[in-house]
Amino acid sequence: MKLEKMNSLFKPLALPFTAALLGCVVAAQGSSFGLDDVTFWTGSGSQRAVLLIEWKSPEVLNNTEVRPPAIAQTLAWGYRWEGEATAADLFNEVVAADPRLFAVLSEDTGFGAMVLGLGYDLNANQVYGIETPFEAWAYSPLESLTDVRQGVITGTYGMADAAQSMDPADLYWGGVYGPGWELWCEAGSGGGFDAMPDTGTRYWTPDDPLMPWSGTHGQWDYAALGLSGTTLSDGSWIALTIAAGGLDYANPEEPGTIAYNWHKSAPTARVIAADTPASPYPTEIAEALPPFHRSPLYAEPLAVLGEPTTMAQNLSFFGAPDPFRVKLVEPAYNLDLDGNKTLLTLEEDSGEAGTVYGSVTVKFERPVHDDPANPYGIDFLVFGNTFYVGSGFVSDTTDMRSYYLTGGAFAEPMKVSVSPDGERWYTYEEGPYCDATFPTHGFHWDSELFERTGNGWSKRKMDFTRPVNPVLDSVFGAAGSQLSAAEAIQLYAGSGGGTGFDLAESGFDAIQYIRVEASDGFSSGEIDAFSAVRPALMGEPLSLAPANIGSDPTHGFAELFFQNPARPAETLLKLRFSELNRTALVSPEILRSDEEALRSLPVEPLQAIGLDVKALGGLEDLKLQFNAELLLNCASLYGGSGADLELWSYEEGAWQSKPFHFNPANGELSLSEVTGSLMLALARMETPALAVTVSGGKLLFSFRPLPGRLHILERASELGQEAGWESISSFVAEDSTPVTLEEQLETAAKAFFYRLRISQE
């Protein structure tokens, strides 16, 4: 595609000279966020206050190892109370009430605890926490976040600038010596704000320029007294934002210190009301019909509610119970760590009235939709206690690299049916089946951790809302494959397993009920759990195999969808693979501001993304080869025709322009022939401001050029498409240093029109 941009036309004897920007679409600002827009409320009483938490990248990343959040987002929660309350009361109530929000706090030294970090389970997959190279704090049965109250990790100053989010798709930031969290309240601290205070200018105004420890930012006050020292009134607004830089007392001239002192900022990102999403797991037993297992350990229907079992204990006949992690080579059985039953077994029984079969029907609190954006078209998962047959005895201290899958899954299949209303049913008569494929796998396994400790199991849970690639079923335990358990875990690509089902086969757009039932030849299997699948976000990897392409003969390609983390209902990126010679892990992400390559980008990007495609599994002697088309949704960023868009690709240490196609009807940019990992930056060509003056008998055209583009100054004696434009001067700019082009005034006296044309092949 040829990109071309023309600056305004000029007639030199018709001063003043003016410039017009062509094809610019500016999105209107939305209405201000108010108290009535808050949807998540905690506490009770007639008085109301709002907590805002804004995650975004600091301007200066000094004294920190924490990776900036992938997106800038401000979330809002509400608090109700009577009598007196402080910002600490609001903060503590919100953290305790929202299961997606967690805080890292310092020890209370008598003067209160310091906020070291804040995290939010953005993708709502219940996989969250923080970790350093040697320790992890996770929301899991291994170690709850709960300290004094739910959602709190007690941390140290040292870990604040080092710990990373366990789930890269979540929102997290921590800091003390690097950029930390800063507190704001409404101006005057007297409440009375029905709508969010106006931030106003870009940065705050300190009260004393020599000691910038207090000040204002529009209608916000910098709350120097902390959470416990800030009193709430009806209509108060409390905000926590990330500092622009890390304060370094010993180096007042360092960029981080300057940013900390002068670039403080109250919330500026778009405010979104925090919510409590529906559970991805069913919450109700709609019907349970025996016969079940004769042992009471496997006869409790309530065992199938909630998330799959990740930790279980073996109740032996003698000695203490032996807790273990559920893994694809060691299934759940007996009880979980809290003593709850983990499985339900469905049986058949013959009597005078004939044979009866056990069944259980569960209900989700929200419909489960047939969503083509879900990975591999899978819409829900059913978990049993199947496992892959391995090469001997296995325990938590087994090295998964030397434990091999020597056979397929030990399965006890049972039929699955779905219904939107409990009346109309569709049964997957020919499969898939419950308790048959992709055994439950609870946690990530780390070979480096195994080398250090003799136990490679991390505290980071697998994701039970993402399916395993279904075409890989034939790979696991195949005869002669010699696939290690560690390689099998890699092929799970972060999924917690489970048999996947596509609702398209059922003909229902959405369902709310799932039934598993024993039948003739399909009995004595176990059910552990059910889950709804969700689309993958940017930053979440998916596996892809050659068989995925062959499984779609209609299109001849395999398509992966990745959603916008800021707007999960919006597909930001689609990848269509037409060629692939071996199984690969496909990992797209929104490039963060700390990405070193972005520092050399000559333009300000509208969107910057990275795509990493790497081989998975064995076959080290087979080099990965693929061909894909990349489709980027630009509709929320740009509303023009595409003529002023440009695409940059980072290749061999430098940014290069890249040809592309743009569809203005749907705002989608497409890039074909993607054959390797890449970094892309989408930008809009800005029109240079063109100053025209007369000096020394010459007409002078001065402007700041665009690096790497061809600039052509042209003239014509008339306007219109038929005008004969003549080139006066042309050059390719190496950088953005201002230039001046000249035209003799004697020639110009004929009243030509002039234009500056900027093009890029």
N, C-alpha and C positions, 0 to 999 in steps of 0.2 A: 504494500500500500504506500502511495506517495502522500506524505504529510506536507501540507502547504498552509502558510498563514500569511495574510496580507495586512499590513498596517494601513492606516487611513490614507486617503488621497489628498494631495495638497495642490492648491492653485496659488502660486507665490504672490500674485498681485491682489489676492483677496484675503488679506490678513483680517483678524488674527488666525493663526494656524491652530487647528484643533485635531485631536486624535480620538478615534472611537474604537472600542474593543469589540471585535466581531465574535459572535457565537458564544458569549459568556452567559451561563445560567447560574444564578445565585439562589440557593435554597432559602426560603424564608425561615426566620426563627420561630420556633414553636412558642405557645403560650407558657407562662411561668408555671412552675410546679408548686402546687399548694397542699395544704393540710388534707383537703378532701381527695387528693390524688394518691395518698398513702393507702396501701392495701394490707400491709402487715402491721398489726397493732398488738401490743402486749401491755399488761397492767390493766387497771380499772380506775375510773374516776372521771370527773368532768373536765379536768385540765389536760391539755395536749401539748406534746413537744415532738420534734422530729430529729432523728439521728441520720446524718448523711456520711457515708464513707466513700471516698474517691480514690480509686486505684489508677495510677498513670505512671509513666516513666519519669524519673527525676531528670532535670536538665543536665546535671553533672553526676556521673557515677564514680564517686571517689570513696575510698575506704570501704568498699562493699564488694561482695561476690554474688549477691542476690540478683537473680535474673529479673529484669523489669516485666511487669504484666504485659500480656500480649495485646491487650486493648485498654483504652482509657474508658472508664465507666464509673458513674456515681450511682450508688444504690441508697434507697431511703427506707427507713423503718419508723414506726410511730410508737409513742409511749403515753399511756394515760395514768393519772394519779390524782390523789387528793392531798391537801396539806402542803408539806414542804418536801422538796426533792432536789437532788443535784444531778449534774450530767453523769456522774458515776453511777447513780441509780438507773438512769436511762440506759447507759452502756451495758451494765451488768444484766439488766432485764432482757435486753435485745439479744445479747450473746447467748444467754441461757435459753431463750425461746426459739431462736431460729436454728434448726439443725444443720443448715448449710453454712453458717457463719462460725468461725472460730478465732480466738485471740491468743496471742503469745504475750504473757505478762511476766514482769519481773517479780521476784520475791517482795512481799510487803515489809518494808523496813520500819514501819511505824508512820511513815509519811505518805503511804499509799503505794500502789504498784504502778510501774511504768508500762505503757503499751509498747511492746517490742515488735510485734508483728500482727497483721490481720489477714485472714484468708477467707475465701468464699468458694463453695462448691458450685462453680458456674455451670457445669454440665449436668449437675444433679444426679451423678452416678454413685454417690455415697462413697467415693474413693478420694479421701483428702487427708491432709496432714503435712508435716514438713520433715526434712531429713538433711543431715550432714553426711560427709563420707563415712562417719563412724557411728552414727546414732540416728534414730528415727522416732518421730512421735506421730502416731497414726490413729485415725478413727477406725478401730478394728477390735476384734476380741482379744488380740494380743496385748494391746495397751490402749485404753480409752483416752480420749482427750480430757476427760473429766478430772478436774482437780477438786476444788471446793464446790464448783457448780459445773454444769454441762458446758462444753465448748471452750474450755480454757486449758492451755498448756503453760506450765510454769517454766520459764526459760531463763537463760543467762545473757548478759550483755554480749559475751563472746559469740554466742550462736546467732544473735540477731542479724549480724552482717554476713553470715555464712550459710544459713539454712535455706534450702530450696523447697518449692512446692513439690509434693509427691506426684501430683497430677499436673503436668504442664498446661493443661487446658483450663485450669482454675485460675482465679484471681488471688495473688498473694504478693505481699511486700513486707519486709522487716528491716529494721536498721536502728543503730544507735550512733556509732562513730561515722558510718555512712549516712545517707539521707534517711531520716527517721520520720515518725508520724507527728503531725502538728495539729493543734486543736483550735477551732474557731467557734464563736457564738454570735448571735444576732447583735447588731449595734445597740449599745446601751445595756445589754443583758437584762432587759425588762420585758421580754416577750412581745406579744402583740402583733406578730407577723403571721397573717393567714397564708401568705405565699412565701416561697423561698427568697431570702434576702438577695438583692442584686449585687453581683460581684463587681460590676463596673469595669474599671481599667484592668490592664493585663496583670499588673503587680500591685502589691500592697503599698501603703504609705506609712513608714515608721514614725512614731511620735518624736523620737530623738535620733537624727541621722548618725550621731556618734555612738549611740547605744541602742541599736535597733532591736529591742526586746519586746516592744509593744507597738501597736499601731492598728490601722484599719485597712480594709479592702472593700471599697464600696460600702455596702450596708453590713459588712462583717467586721467583728472585732477579733483580734488575735487574743485567744484566751490563755494568758500566761500563768494562771493559777491552777491549771490542770482540771481533770474531770471532777475530782472531789471538791475542788474550790470554786466551781462554777455552778451557781444556783439557777434552777429552772423557774420560769414563769409560764403561764398559759400563753401558747404561741411562741415558745422558744425554739430555736434551731441550733443544733450542735453539729459540727462537721469535723471530720478527721481527714486530713489530706497529707500527701507525701511531700516532704521538704524538697526544694529545688536542688539542694546539694547537701553534702555532709559538712557540718561545722568542724573546722580544725583550728582550735585556739592558738596553736603554735605557728600557724601559717595564715595570717589574716588576708594575704593577697592571693591565696590559692583560689582557682575558679570555683571550687566547691563551697568555700567559705563565703565568697562574694555572692554566689547564688543563694546560699542559705540566708544571708543577711538582707538582700535586696530584692529577691525574686519570690518571696513568699506568696502563696496564692490560695485563696478560698476556692471552693468547688467551681470548676469551669466546664467539666464534661457533662454530656447529656444525662439528666437524672432519670433513673428508672425505679419504679416502685418494686422493692423486694417482695417476693411472694413465697408461698409454700407450695411447691409443685406436688401434684398427685404422686403417690408412691408408685414406683415402677413394678411393685409386687402386688399381687392380689391381697385384699384386706378382709375378705369375708368368705366363709364356707357357705355356699348356696345350698349344697346338698351333699350328704355323705351316706352311702349305702354299703353295708357289709355284704359279704364277709371280708374281714381284714385278717392280718396275721394273728396266729394264736398267741404269740408273745405280746404282752402289753407295750413292750418297747417299740413295736412297729404297727400299732393299731390306733394311733391318735391322729384324726384328720387335721387338727390344728397345726400339726407339724409341717404342713405344706405351705403355710403362710409365711411371709417375710422372705428375707434374702436367703440364697443357698447357704448351706453349712460350710464354713471355712475352717473351723476347728472342731474336733470331735474327741471323745475319750472312749477308750476300750474298757468296758467293765468286765474284767477277768474274774474268774472264780476265786482267786486269792490275790492278795496284794492290793496296792493302791491303783486307781484308774490310770491309764497311760494316755495322756493327751497327745494328739498329733495334728498336723496340718493336713487338710483334705487336698489331695493332688490327683493328677490324671492317672497315676499308677497306684493310688491308695484312696479308696472311696470313703464317704461318710458312713458311719454306722453307730449304733447305740445312742449316746447322748452328746449334746454340745457341752461347752465348758461351764455353762450355767445350770446344767442338769436337765435341760429341755430335750424332749424327744425330737429326733432329726428327720425321721423317715416314716412314710406310710406305705405298707405293703397291701396290694389288692389281690384277693384270692378268689377262687371259684369253689362252690360247694354244691353237692348233689343231694337231693332229698326227694320226698314223695311228690312234691310239686314240680320237680325237675331241677335243672341246674340253675343256680343263681350266681351272679358275678358282682364283685365289689366295684364301686366307683366313687369318685369324688369330683365335685364341681365347685370351682372357685369363681369369685367375682372381683373384678378390678373396680376401683373407685372412679376411674375415668375410662372412656373407650380406648381401645387399642386399635390404631388405624393401619390400614393398608397404605404404607408410605413408600413410594418408589425411591425416595432419598435414603431409606434405611440401607445399611451395608448389605450387599448381595440380595436385596429384596426381602430379607428376613424381618418379620414383624414381631414375633414373640418367641420365647425360649422356654423349654421344659427341662428341668433338671432331675436326674435320678441318682443312683449310686453305681452306675457302670464304671468300669476302669479298664485301662489298657494292660494286657498281660505283659509282665516284664521278666527280666533275667534273674529273678531270685528274690530274696527277702529285701524289703524296703522299709526305711524309717526316715525321720526328719534329718538324720545325720548322714544319709546316703548321698554320695556324690552323683548328682543327676547326669553328669557328663559320661559316667561309666556304667550307668544303668540303662539297659536297652529295651526297647519295645520289641518283644519277640512274637507277638501275636496281635490280633485285632482286639476290639473292645469286648469284654465279657458283658453281654447284654441280656436283658430280660424285657423284651419290648411289650408295650401295651398301646392300645389305640387312643388317639386324641381327637376330640370334637370341639367345635367352636360355635358360639351363638351371639348375636347382638342383643337379644332380649330374653334369653332363657326359654324361648318357645320354638324358634326356628334354628335348626342345627345342621351343621355340615361335619361329616366325619372323614378324616384322612385315612381312608380304607387301605390304600396302598403305601402308607407311610408318608412322611417320617413317623417315627414312633417314640413314645416316652421311654426313658431308661435304655437308650440304644446307642447313640453316638455322642462324641465329644464330652467325655467325663468332666465333672466339676473340678475346677482348679482354683484354689483360694488365693495364693500369693505368688509374687514374683520371686524367682530364684536367681541368685547372684553368685557367679563363680569366684569373684574376688572376695566376697564375704565368706564363702566357704573356705578359701585358702587361709583367711585370717582367723576364723573362729571354729571351723569344722562343722558349721551349720550355715548353709547358703540361703536360708529363707529370710527374705526381708519382711518388713511390717507393712509394705504397700500391697493392698489388696488388688486383685484382678477386677476387671469391670464386668459386672453381670448384666449390663444393658447393651453390650456389644457382642455379636455372634462370632464364632469361628468361621472362617471361609468354608462353606459347605463342600466345595470340590476337593478339599484336602482330606476328606474322610478316607479315601482309598490309600492315602500315604501313610497314615498312622498304623504301625504294626504290620505293614505289608511284608510278605515273605521275602527275605533276603535284603530288606532295606537297611538294616542295622542303624535305625534311627534312635539316637539317644533321647532320654527323657528331657535333657536340657534343650536339645534341638526341637523336640515336640513343643515344649513350652514357648520357644521363640516363634514357632509357627502359629501358636494361639494368638500372637500379636496383641497381648494385653487383655484378651477376652477371658472370662471366667468359665467358658465352656457352655454346655447345654445344647440340646437338639433344637435346631431352628425350623420355624414354620413360616411360610409365605401365605398371607391372607388372600392373595389374588386367586389362588385355587378355589377358595371357598365361595367366591362371588360376593362376599360381604365387604363393604367399604370400611367397616369398623366392627369390632366385637367387644363384649364386656364379660363374657363367660367362657371358661375353658373347662372341659370335662376330660378326665382320664378314666378309662374303664377296662377292667379285665374282660376277656371274652374267650371263646374256644381257641385254644392255642396261644393266647396272649394273657397270661396270668402270672402271679407271683413276682411281679416287678415292683420296684420302689419309686416313689415320688418324693422329691426333696423340696422343690420350689418351682415357681413360674416367674417370668419377668417380661416386661414390655421392652422392645428394642427401640433405640432412638438413633437419629442420624448422627454421623460423626462430625465433630467440630474441627475447624482448622487447628492443627497441633496434635491431633489424635491419629496415629498411624493405622493403616489397614493393609492386610496382606492381599496379594493378587497372584494367581497362578495361570499358566498357559491354558488350563482347562476352563478358566472363567471366560476366555474369549471364545472357545469352541462351544460353550454352553448357550450362546446366544446367536444362532445362525441367521436370525432376522436382520440384526444390525451389523454383525461381523466385528463387533468390538465389545469390550467389557467396560462398563462405566462406573466410576466411583464419585460419590457426592461428598462435599465437605461444607458445613454450615458456617455462617458468620457468628463468632462468639458473642458479638454485641447484639445480634438479632438472630437467635437460634432457628427461627422459622424461615430464614432466608438462606438459600444455597449461594455461597460465595464462589465456590470453585467446583468445576466438573472436570474429570479427567477421563478421556476415552482412549483406551489402549487397544490398538489394532494388531500389535505384534508384541510377543513376550516369550522368551525362550526358557525361563525358569522362574520359580517362585520368588517374589520380591516383596519387600516392605515399602509401602508408599507413604511418605510422611510430608504433607504440606504444612506450612505455617505462615502466619503473618509475621514478617520480620520486625523485631523489636528495635528500639532506638539504639541499643548498645551494639548492634551488629556493625562490626568494623567496616565492612564494605560500604555501608550506607554513608559513611563520613566522606567518601570521595564522590558521591553522586552529585552531578553538577546542577540538579534541579530539586525542587521540593516535591516529593512524591504524593500523589493522591492515595496510593496503595502500594505497598511493597510486600512481596511474598517470596518464600523459598520453597523449593520442591526437592526432596531427597528421596531417591529410589535406589535401594540397595538389595543385594541378593540375600535370601534366607535359606537356611538349611545347608546340606552338604553340597556336593558337586563343585568343589573348589576349582576343578579344572575347566569348568564351563563358565565363560565370561558372560555376565548379564548383558542382554541386548533387548531393547524394547523400542516401540514407536507409539507415541500418544499425541492426542490433540488436547490442548488446555483451553478451557473456557472460563473466563473470569467475569463475574457479575459486577458491573460498574454502576448499576442503576441508582444505588443509594449515594454514590459519590459524584456522579456526573450526569448531566441531562442534555448534552449537546449532540451534534451530528457525528462526532468523532474526528472531524477534520483538524481539530486543534489538540488531539491526543498524541502522545508519543510513548513508546514502550522501550525501556532500557533493559539490557541483559548484562549481567556481570560475567565476563569471560576473560580468562587469562590475566586476572588482576586489574581489569579496567572495564568501565561501563561502555557498552556498545548499543547503538540503536538497533531495533529489531522490527522487521515488517510484521504486520498483523492485519486482521480483518475486524471491523467493528460493525455491529448491527444496531442502529439507533432505535429500532422498533422495540427491542427488549433490553437495550443497554449492555449487551454481552460482547466481550472482546474474545476473539479466538486466536490461538497460536498453534499452528500445525507443526508437524515434524519435530516433536520434542523427543529427543533420543538420549538424554542424560539429565542428571541433577542440575538445577539452575537456580539463579536468583533473578527476580524480575521486579522492576519498578515502573509503575504507571504514573505518568505526569501529564499536565496540560501545558502546552506551549503558551507562554505569556507574551503579549505584544509589547515590544520595547516602547518606551516613551520617546517619541521623535521630536526633537527641538529643531526648529528651522529659523535661521537668522541670516541677515545680509551684512557682509563685512568685506571691505577691500575689493568691491566689484564682484564678489562671489556670493553664491547662495550656499550656505553651510547646513548640512544635515547631520546632527549629532544624536547619538543614541548608544545604549549599552547592548552589545550583541549577545546572541545566545550561543554558547559554546558548541562547536561541532556542527553548526548548521550553515547552509549556504545562504548568504544575504545578497539580494539583488536590488539595487536602486534603479527604478524604471520611470520613464516619462511618456506621456501621450498628449496629443493636442485636443483630444475629446474623451468623454467617458463612454462607458458601455462595453458590451462584449465584443463589439467589432473594432474597438479602439486598437490602434497599432502601438503596442507598448514597446518602447525601445530601451535596451539596457544601457545605463550610464556607467555603473560600477558594480562589481561583484567580488565577493571574497568569502572564504570559510573561516569563521572565527575560532581561534585556538582557545580563547578564554573570554571572560566577560568584561575585559578592559574597555572603557568607553572609546568610541571611534567617531571621527568626523569625516564625512564625504563631501566633496566640493562639486559645484557646477558654476560655470561662468555666467554672470548675470546677463551679458549681452545675448546669450542663447536663450536664457530663461525669460527674457523680455517678451517673447512670443506667447507667454501665458500658457505654458504647459501644465498639465496635471502630473503629480508625482506620487509614486507609491514605493514602499519598501516591501519586497516580497521575501519571505523566509521559507525555505523549503528543505526537506530532508528526504532522501531516497530510502 
